[in-house]
Amino acid sequence: MTLSQLFSANTWFSVGARRRPTGRLKWLITPVAAVLAVYVIAAATVIIISPWTLSVLFFTGIAAIGFLTTGAFAHSNMERPSVLDWCLSATSMATGIYFAVQAGDIENRIVLFDPLGPWHIFFAFVVFLLTLEVTRRTTGLGLMTLVLIFVAYNLLGHNLGGVLQHGYIGFEHFLEINVFTTDGIFGLPVRVAATYAFLFVLFGTLLQATGGGEFFFDTAAAISGRSPGGPAKVAVISSGLYGMVSGSPTSDVVTTGSITIPIMKRLGYKGSLAGAIEVAASTGGSLVPPVMGSAAFIMVDFTGIEYRDIAIAAFLPAILYYVSVYAQVHFSALKRGLRPLEEDKIPRLLPTFLGGGLFLVPLVVLTVALLEGYTPTMVAVFGSLAVLMVATVKRKTRIGPVGIINVLSETCYRMVPVAGACAAAGLVIAGITMTGLAAKFAHLIYGITDAQMFPTLVLAAALTIVFGLGMPTPSAYILAASLMGPLMEEIGIPTLQAHMFLLYYAVLSALTPPVAVAAYAAASIAEDNPLHIAVLAVKFALAAFIVPFAFVYGPELLFVGNPLITLVSFVTAAAGLIVLAIALEGYFKAPVSMPVRLILGLGAVGMIMPAMELTIPGAVIAAVFLGPSLIRRA
């Protein structure tokens, strides 16, 4: 690395180079990663082990792999780790071994009463530094900087005046809470990453390795490939299906976008438009049950609500999201005269289902297990076993022992950014707990919003998006849930609506400028400006910015309340989103003038909101301006 690269802002604010182990490095890392994966699966299912020990061994093991598979900077060597990488990896392993040996004494000691030995303090400080570095490498400097701000507040906040002042916290006290309890680095976020999240990522990796991802793409192409804007519609459907099991907007963009974006460009889409459609479609996958994303699993522990109930509640809003994106893609294609998918690229639906329809079985198994009330851990296990059973039916989908080992190691590689972000989030949560910041923060928000629901929701949405700039969805949700969740519940918003609201905006932070991580991933494939892609993606995903307000004011969209009202609210909201797509794109059967677009937009928002005094006028506006065109067509 040159001196100019070392001191450039991009070097420090970008994530480190992600290496795919090959040669001797692969032979070394793969068995270690596979053994770690087996340990995690066993600890989450059959072995009784304390949460602290599970989290310690999981995080130090994943971090050891992460330092070898993620370079210090974007310009780091893509082929082999540096000496520093090896040293950090070995240090992480040594730390895990030390804490594993000392686990019995550590778990039996009385926190803040029994003194810490010098080696305990040393390795606690090492874990703290390792957490900061693995976070910086995998998520960039943004999250690490935020963590350091919270650390500074923990250690120096007693010098402040006013409501933000707290009692004195010494460095040893800080380390003890953050390392030797389940409130800090080895707290809830890492524990979720080591159980629910890991097993669902394993499920998605298995499904991809056995050919399930290809089946989902072919199904999407067969359904919508022949309609106007066919490639974009394929991107919407396939990205939603794949994102449902991957739970990561960025990985979804890279996986499905590497196929759909070049096809869209070849058929006339601009790079920025193709990238934006893929980003919007991929981001929504984290909101689609039955899998959703790792942030949804964290919500289970934050709220005490069963994952089954969260998945059921997320069903209708997820449909509304994709109705909106699909409608915008459709009217955009009509306006631009974009072509369908090339005929030779469109598979036939029946042969596609005959060839891969069995891959729907694991999704059915997941759904049934959820409805039967099994824990998320067991749901993921059942789903993974179903994938393995389905894959044995045909020779081309079978994976032998080597394939399973590769799946296990690949799951560990994919968990590296999640583990780093969750450990960093644990530091923030511990800081909030030690200083009582949540109550102080609520006091400040009360002063701004006067405890009124709508301004509180607007502020919560804005803060959640800001929290998520440049960091993974779980971290954004954890921060928002810790600071805004109690306040939202205190002003009368039920727990489910409050946390689902925060989850939506945490997910949307992946595509919101200026730091839209999913857009940056798409930009490398689309070869276009990531900021332009992000702006267009926000337009395509606009429904997701509106629908959370709708289900807070009208919980029927979360299957809360009268089923008939739920049906009416869903139908009117879906119709409103289609009208909103017409207003945004400025095209129906012919171009729509700007004044009419503005009126239609207002009517659409009225239809989406659950209040009849808004829905009925909105429906009348839509009927007046769009009805004649529909009648002429009939």
Residue, then its C-alpha position, 0 to 999 in steps of 0.5 A: m500500500t502506498l502512502s497516498q492510499l494509507f492517508s486517503a479518507n477512502t482507505w479508512f472509511s471503506v471496508g477491508a478487502r474481502r478475501r476468498p480463501t484459496g490454496r493453502l489458506k483455504w486448506l487451513i481456514t476451512p476445517v477451522a471454520a467448519v469445526l466452529a460452525v459445528y460447535v455453534i450448531a451443537a451449542a444452539t441445539v443439543i449442548i447445554i452451555s452458558p450464554w456467556t461462554l457460547s458468545v465468547l467462543f463464537f465471537t473470538g472464533i469468527a473474529a480469528i477467521g475474519f482477520l484472515t478473510t478481511g484485509a485491514f484496508a480496501h487496498s489490502n492484498m486480496e490473495r494472502p493475509s499480512v503479518l498483522d492479520w495473522c497476529l490479530s487472528a492468533t491473538s483472537m484465538a488465544t483470547g478465546i482459549y484463555f476465556a474458555v479455560q477461565a469460564g468457570d471462575i468468571e461466571n461464578r464471580i460476583v460482578l463489581f465485587d470480586p476483584l479482577g486479576p491482571w490477566h483478566i484485565f489484559f485479555a478484556f482490554v484485548v477483546f475490546l481492541l479486537t472488537l473495534e478493529v474487526t468492526r472497522r474492517t467489516t463495516g467501515l469507520g462509521l460504526m467504530t466511530l460511533v462506538l468510540i463516542f459512546v465509550a468516551y461518554n461512558l468514561l468522561g460523561h461524569n464531567l458533563g453538566g445537565v441531564l446528560q451527566h452520569g456517575y463516575i465509571g472507571f476503566e476497570h468498571f467499564l471493562e468488567i461490564n462490557v466483557f465479564t457480563t452478558d450486557g456488553i460485547f458478549g451480550l444479546p446481539v452476539r448471542v443472537a448472531a451465534t444462534y438464530a442468525f447463524l442457523f438462518v444464514l446456514f439455511g440460506t447458504l445451503l439453499q444456494a449451494t444446492g441450487g435453490g437460488e437458481f430455481f428462484f431466479d428461473t421462477a421469477a423469469a418464467i412469471s414476468g420475463r415476457s412483460p414490459g420491463g421483464p428483466a427489472k420485474v425478474a429482479v424484483i421477484s428473484s431478489g425478494l425470494y432470495g432476500m427472504v432467505s439471505g436477510s442481507p440487502t448487500s449480499d442479495v444485491v451482489t448475488t442476484g444483481s450480478i445476473t439481473i443488472p447486466i441483463m437490464k443494461r443490455l436491454g436498454y436500462k441505464g446503469s443507475l436505473a438498473g442498480a436502483i431497481e435491484v437495490a430496492a428489491s434486494t433491501g425489501g428481502s429483509l422484511v419478507p417472512p418467514v426468514m426476514g433478517s437477523a435484526a428480526f431475531i434480535m427483536v424477539d429478545f428485545t420485545g419478548i414477542e414470539y418470532r412466529d408473531i413477528a413473521i405473521a405481522a410482517f406478511l402484509p407490509a412485505i406484500l405492500y412493499y413489493v406491490s409498490v416496487y413492482a408497480q413502479v417498475h411496470f409504469s417505468a418500463l411503459k414510460r421508457g418503452l423498455r423491452p421484455l426479457e430475451e425469449d431465449k433467457i425465459p425458462r418455461l414455468l412447468p419445467t422450472f417447477l418440475g426441475g426445482g419445485l421441491f425447493l419450495v418444501p423447505l420454505v413450507v417447512l419453515t412456515v409450518a414450524l413457525l406457525e406451530g410455535y417452535t423457537p427460531t433456532m429449531v425452525a432454522v434447523f428444520g429448514s436446513l434439514a429439509v434442504l438437505m433432504v430435498a437436495t438428495v432427490k436429484r443428482k445435480t442438487r446433491i452435496g457430499p461431505v466436501g460440499i457440506i464442509n464448504v457450506l459450513s465454512e461459507t456460513c462462517y465467512r458470511m457471519v464475520p460482518v454480522a458478528g463484528a457489528c453485533a459485538a460493537a452494538g453490545l458495547v453501545i448497549a452496555g454504555i446506554t445501560m451503565t449511564g442511564l442514557a435511554a431515560k436521558f434521551a427520552h427526556l430530550i425527545y419529550g422536550i422536542t416533540d412534546a410527547q406527540m405521536f406523529p412528530t415522535l414517529v418522524l424523529a424516530a424514523a430520521l434517527t434510525i436512518v441516521f443510526g444506520l448510515g454505513m452500518p448493518t441493519p442489526s446495529a441500526y435496529i439495536l441502537a434505535a430500539s435501545l433509545m427510541g423503543p421505550l419512548m415510543e411505548e411510553i407515549g402509547i404505541p404498542t410494542l409490536q408496532a413500535h419495534m416493527f416501525l424501527l425495524y423498517y427504517a433500520v432496513l431502509s438505511a441500507l439504501t438511503p443516501p448519503v451512505a447507502v451500502a447496498a447502492y455502493a454494492a450495486a454501483s460496482i456491478a452497474e458501473d454507475n454513480p452510487l449516489h444516483i443509484a441510492v436516490l432512485a432506489v429511495k423512489f422505488a422503495l418509497a412505500a416502505f417509508i410510508v407503510p410503517f406510519a400506516f401500520v402504527y395508526g392502523p395495526e390491522l395491517l399487522f393482523v391486529g384486530n378485526p379480520l374484515i378491517t384488515l382485508v379492507s385496509f390491505v386492499t385500499a393500501a395496495a390500490g393506493l400504492i399502485v396509484l402512488a407508483i403512477a404519480l411517481e412515474g408520471y405515466f398510466k396509459a399515457p404521460v400524466s401532467m405534473p399537476v395531476r401527478l401531485i393530486l394523485g400523490l395526495g390521493a394515494v397517501g390518503m388511500i394508504m393511511p387507515a383512516m376512512e376520512l382519508t381513504i374515501p377522498g383518496a379513492v374518489i380522487a383516483a377514480v376521477f382521474l384514472g377511471p376514464s382511462l380504465i373505462r375507455r380500455a374496457 
